[in-house]
Amino acid sequence: MRWLQGFAATALLLAGATHAQSTGSGGAAGAFAFVDVDVLPMDRDVRLESQTVVVRDGRIVAIGPSASVDVPEDATRIAGERRVLMPGLAEFHGHVPGGDDPVYVQDTLDLYLANGVTLVRNMSGDVSHPELRERIERGEISGPTMVVASPWLRSENADAAAREVRAHHAAGFDLVKIGSIPADAYPRMAATAHAVGIPFAGHIPDGVPLEVALDAKQTSIDHFDRYVEFLVPPGTDTGDREAGWFGSGWVQWVERGRIQDAVTRTRAAGTWNVPTLTLVEHMASAETPEAMLQWPEMRYMPASERERWRRAKHEYAARETFQPDAAQALVTLRRELLKALHEGGAPIVLGSDAPQFFNVPGFSIHREMAMMQAAGMTPYEVLVTGTRNAAQALGTPEAFGTIEVGQRADLVLLAGDPREDLSHVQAPLGVMARGRWWPREALDARLAEIAARHAE
Ligand SMILES: [Zn+2]
């Protein structure tokens, strides 16, 4: 049974255990103490030195100076050695495959974990996902905590949209993934979602202006959808050219002076943005797809997916509206928009859209963070978007995203301070998700197993 591989097998073997296991086995549950570790609590920009953090049954139960916090007798000790402990990261626009290939599902979940991603807001819902979410929750299989979006909404009209929103809510999905519904169905869809109390997020459908989505208090806008259209002044003669892929066809008519209006409206609506800069930048970059497929993390993707990406980039490069100048203008505009939204108090949450377009699950979140820094955010501000902001965006700031007593034990142990250099958050020395601990050796063993699967 191929399902019983890697972390999955380990987690199952440990399911009956009542006490902490040695950290060598990976995926162990129970009581842990990070001893003499420096803590980035992420509720403020500070490094607390020489702390002990005690975890029991998936929660943080004690934090304090190592000299004054007792390590429980039954706790597995993890030597901190003044290295850095911070909350795990969220991928707020990720994808987990559907249920027909359990090996690929498990590989994807473990790629996220191996990169310190302890929560994925899954944006391509599949009927199998609510159950997958529960199995991870119960510790039957390894993986980041899953927030599960409905299947891509593609209702034919307003009645169907209302019906489908109610059905997705009843089926246990955490949010509605907005896809390609008719523009005149959007208001009913939004009103129904508010009435049943389910968030709705993702795209803004074709023909729905940004301001309509903001007035409807869409929970999050992903990929900066429809911002370019908003930034083109009404009445501009765009001829017969379509706005196209994330507004790439209209960038030349954007008026920078309208950015502040977009920021003000976004902040007033309380709508989150999940920028997914990687999505556009990977397509727009001058790097050839053949060169991109040499990136180290590509070894963890199936050959069929790599080939899809290679072809997609060639197809984009051939588009009339995506010639180098226009593509670069779109990248520059999106970075400016991110900086303006962030500085204007319109909230941002970290997401890269893996696995789309050269975004290998988990690895791509680190490329996204580097792009956010290049856009003008400080490393600390970038880290906030992937930790505390994710918890706030879900309306559960008390649940995770900071290191405080009572929080879920979603933690990464790092060799250095990522506020000084974001690359320190890559390849953590160990990852704890819901109180289960995977040291680097266990993560690397899983990575090697996944790479071997795709090596043929
Ligand atoms: Zn996506």
Residues whose N, C-alpha, C, O or C-beta is under 5 A from the ligand:
A	BS01	ZN	M123 D353
